[in-house]
Amino acid sequence: MNIEQAPGRGSIAIACDLLGCMGTNTELEGLLFEYDLDGDIPARGSLAKTSHALKEFATRHPSHEVMTDFGPRPLRDVVVDEAIARVPWNSKTDALWQKLERYLSLDGFALLREPAKAWGADFPTITGRTLTMPIFVELPQADSELEALLARFNMTVAARHLQSAKENVVQGDWEAANAQSRTFLEALTNAIADGLYGTEAVARSSGLQKRQLLAEKGFLLKEKHEFGDGQGQSFLPGLAKMLHTDGSHPGTSTHYDALFRLQLVVVTGRWLLKRLEQWKA
């Protein structure tokens, strides 16, 4: 699935809100004129109204191309990069910057930052953005294909937990995100077992027992260490144990830990559903 990696709707909206923190409305209107957007977004008379108009247009037309010094670029990229270039991280913009960072992390990007130089300063200097992982890893693409596969196999419970995990990352509730990532993976393996081996799966009351059923039937391969009983090292039991730590209790997790766990279950979920697709075929 070839899906372009780019800032999503949430990142675009927050970047426009940050541009609304520029010095004056004249500066923002000058930016619109520079990118030949003044015809699409007429002057609104105040910084707040102009930035809101930009947000409406940019979120509705994220692929709209504007001419830059580096050639044509989609508006979604331009508004994020202009916010990074023009709006400092300070006490006024702190909440917006934190929110933008969370949204960008789900889009596959990280902010490049320099630590505060002055002693006692609280806020970093943002110098740009970069991919969180090499492009070949395809995490945003994996996320999109995973959602499509969940819908195809009608796995609504698992899909709901995945969406909750992402929403909790955006909201900064890391422990809740961890719990939802863990529950998503369990709901996914339960749904696979129920879908493939309904009668036998009914007799298996726990998620572990249903994964054991998948291993017994050969869907999970013991010889490849995908699943194992006892003390042997194997992937899914180890991942399940790892996901059971640092959840529920506030202060036990961080942004990067929660995002790592979410990325792990996204990639694992896609792998399992692509195998299910093969088995169904």
C-alpha positions in Angstrom: 0.0 0.0 0.0 1.6 3.2 -1.2 0.4 6.0 1.1 2.4 9.2 1.3 3.9 10.0 4.7 2.7 13.5 5.6 1.3 15.5 8.4 -2.2 14.6 9.2 -5.3 16.7 9.9 -4.5 17.1 13.6 -1.0 18.3 12.9 -2.2 20.7 10.3 -4.8 22.2 12.6 -2.4 22.7 15.5 0.3 24.2 13.2 -2.3 26.8 12.0 -3.2 27.5 15.7 0.5 28.1 16.3 0.7 30.5 13.3 -2.1 32.3 15.1 0.4 33.1 17.8 2.6 35.2 15.4 3.2 38.8 16.3 0.5 40.5 14.2 -2.2 39.8 11.7 -0.2 41.7 9.1 2.6 39.1 9.4 0.2 36.2 8.9 -1.5 37.9 6.0 1.9 38.6 4.5 2.6 34.9 4.7 -0.6 34.1 2.9 0.3 36.6 0.2 3.8 35.0 -0.1 2.2 31.7 -0.9 -0.5 33.1 -3.2 -3.2 32.1 -0.7 -4.7 35.5 -0.3 -7.3 34.7 -3.0 -8.4 31.5 -1.2 -8.2 33.0 2.3 -9.2 36.7 2.2 -8.2 39.1 5.0 -10.2 38.6 8.1 -9.1 41.7 10.1 -7.7 39.9 13.2 -4.9 37.4 13.8 -7.3 34.9 15.4 -9.8 35.1 12.5 -7.1 34.8 9.8 -5.5 31.8 11.5 -8.9 30.1 11.8 -9.6 30.7 8.1 -6.2 29.3 7.3 -7.0 26.2 9.4 -10.3 25.7 7.7 -8.7 25.9 4.2 -5.6 23.8 5.1 -7.5 21.0 6.7 -9.9 20.8 3.9 -7.3 21.1 1.1 -4.1 19.6 2.6 -2.7 18.6 -0.8 -3.2 22.1 -2.3 0.2 23.0 -3.8 1.9 26.3 -3.1 5.2 27.6 -4.7 8.1 27.8 -2.3 11.9 28.5 -2.7 12.3 24.7 -3.1 9.5 24.3 -5.7 5.9 23.3 -5.3 4.9 21.7 -2.0 1.7 20.6 -0.4 0.1 23.1 2.0 0.0 20.5 4.8 3.8 20.5 4.9 4.2 24.2 4.5 2.0 25.2 7.4 3.8 22.8 9.8 7.3 23.9 8.6 6.3 27.6 8.8 5.0 27.1 12.4 8.4 25.5 13.2 10.3 28.4 11.6 8.3 31.3 12.9 6.7 30.5 16.3 8.9 30.1 19.4 8.2 27.6 22.1 7.4 29.6 25.2 4.9 29.8 28.0 2.2 31.1 25.6 2.7 28.4 23.0 3.8 25.5 25.3 0.5 23.6 25.3 0.2 23.9 21.5 3.7 22.7 20.9 3.2 19.7 23.1 0.0 18.9 21.2 1.7 19.3 17.8 4.5 17.0 18.9 2.0 14.3 19.9 0.1 14.6 16.6 3.3 14.5 14.6 4.5 11.4 16.4 1.4 9.6 15.2 2.1 10.8 11.6 5.6 9.4 11.8 7.6 12.6 12.5 9.7 13.9 15.4 10.6 17.5 16.2 14.3 18.4 16.0 15.1 20.5 19.0 18.0 22.3 20.7 17.9 22.3 24.5 17.4 25.7 26.2 20.7 27.5 26.2 20.1 30.0 29.0 20.4 28.6 32.6 16.9 28.1 34.0 15.1 28.4 30.7 12.2 26.0 30.4 11.6 25.7 26.6 13.6 24.2 23.7 14.3 25.8 20.3 12.6 23.8 17.5 14.8 23.7 14.4 12.8 21.3 12.2 11.2 17.9 11.9 12.4 14.5 10.8 11.0 11.0 10.2 10.9 9.0 13.4 12.1 6.0 11.5 13.6 5.3 8.0 11.0 5.5 5.2 11.3 1.8 4.5 9.7 1.0 7.9 6.4 2.4 6.6 4.8 2.9 9.9 2.1 5.4 8.8 1.4 3.1 5.9 1.3 0.1 8.2 -1.2 2.0 10.4 -3.5 2.8 7.4 -3.4 -0.8 6.1 -4.0 -2.2 9.6 -7.1 -0.1 9.9 -8.3 -1.3 6.5 -7.7 -4.9 7.4 -9.5 -4.5 10.7 -12.5 -3.1 8.8 -12.3 -5.9 6.2 -12.5 -8.6 8.8 -15.1 -6.7 10.9 -12.9 -6.6 14.0 -14.6 -3.6 15.6 -13.5 -4.3 19.2 -9.9 -4.4 18.2 -10.3 -1.3 16.0 -11.9 0.6 18.8 -9.0 -0.2 21.2 -6.5 0.9 18.6 -8.2 4.2 18.0 -8.4 4.7 21.8 -4.6 4.1 22.1 -3.9 6.7 19.4 -6.3 9.2 21.0 -4.7 8.8 24.4 -1.2 9.4 22.9 -2.5 12.7 21.4 -4.1 13.6 24.8 -0.8 12.9 26.6 -2.3 10.1 28.7 0.6 7.7 28.3 -0.5 5.0 30.7 -4.0 4.8 29.2 -2.4 4.5 25.8 -0.3 1.6 27.0 -3.3 -0.2 28.4 -5.2 0.3 25.2 -2.3 -0.9 23.1 -2.2 -4.1 25.2 -5.9 -4.6 25.0 -5.9 -4.0 21.2 -3.4 -6.9 20.7 -5.4 -9.2 22.9 -8.6 -8.3 21.2 -7.0 -8.9 17.8 -5.6 -12.4 18.6 -9.0 -13.3 20.2 -10.8 -12.2 17.1 -8.5 -14.2 14.8 -9.0 -17.4 16.9 -12.8 -16.8 17.1 -12.9 -16.3 13.3 -10.8 -19.3 12.3 -11.8 -21.8 15.0 -15.1 -20.6 16.4 -16.4 -23.7 18.1 -13.0 -24.6 19.7 -12.3 -21.0 20.6 -15.5 -20.7 22.6 -14.1 -23.2 25.1 -10.9 -21.1 25.5 -11.8 -18.4 28.1 -8.6 -16.3 28.1 -6.5 -14.6 25.6 -3.6 -16.8 26.4 -5.6 -19.9 25.8 -6.8 -18.6 22.4 -3.2 -17.8 21.4 -2.4 -21.4 22.4 -5.1 -22.6 20.1 -3.6 -20.6 17.3 -0.3 -22.2 17.9 -1.8 -25.7 18.1 -3.4 -25.1 14.7 -0.2 -23.8 13.1 -1.4 -20.2 12.7 1.4 -19.2 15.1 4.6 -21.1 14.5 6.4 -22.6 17.5 9.4 -23.6 15.4 9.9 -19.9 14.5 9.6 -18.8 18.1 6.4 -16.9 17.4 4.7 -18.6 20.3 5.8 -21.0 23.0 4.7 -22.4 26.4 6.9 -22.6 29.4 10.2 -20.8 29.8 11.2 -20.8 26.1 11.9 -17.4 24.5 9.2 -16.6 22.0 7.8 -13.4 20.4 4.1 -13.0 21.3 4.4 -14.2 25.0 7.4 -11.8 25.5 5.5 -8.9 23.8 2.4 -9.6 26.0 4.6 -9.5 29.2 6.2 -6.3 28.1 2.9 -4.6 27.3 1.6 -5.5 30.8 4.1 -3.2 32.5 3.8 0.6 32.9 0.1 0.9 32.5 -2.8 2.3 34.5 -0.9 4.2 37.2 0.0 7.8 36.4 3.6 8.7 36.1 4.9 5.3 35.1 5.3 5.9 31.4 6.5 8.6 29.0 5.6 9.9 25.5 8.4 7.9 23.8 7.6 4.7 25.7 3.8 4.9 24.9 4.6 5.6 21.2 7.0 2.7 21.1 4.4 0.3 22.4 1.8 1.6 20.0 4.2 1.2 17.1 5.0 -2.3 18.2 1.3 -3.4 18.2 0.7 -1.7 14.9 3.4 -3.6 13.2 2.5 -6.8 14.9 -1.2 -6.4 14.1 -0.5 -5.8 10.5 1.8 -8.9 10.4 -0.9 -11.1 12.0 -3.7 -9.8 9.7 -1.6 -10.2 6.5 -1.2 -13.8 7.6 -4.9 -14.2 8.2 -5.5 -12.8 4.7 -3.3 -15.5 3.3 -5.1 -18.2 5.4 -8.4 -17.0 4.2 -7.2 -17.1 0.6 
